[in-house]
């Protein structure tokens, strides 16, 4: 396992990256809003692992979105 692919709880960076790319393909420019909405729902539930997962996913979607519009 590459040092950059260390698992975060139950999801690896590779998993997060694949899901983020799929989210952008599915929702396009609305991907960030969809992930923020889901993160707020998960925060209400209070599950720490779920919050961490959705936060990492949101950060990756935002990073890919910025990168996509920069070039």
Secondary structure as UniProt FT lines:
FT   HELIX           3..5
FT   TURN            9..10
FT   HELIX           13..27
FT   HELIX           28..30
FT   HELIX           31..45
FT   HELIX           48..70
//
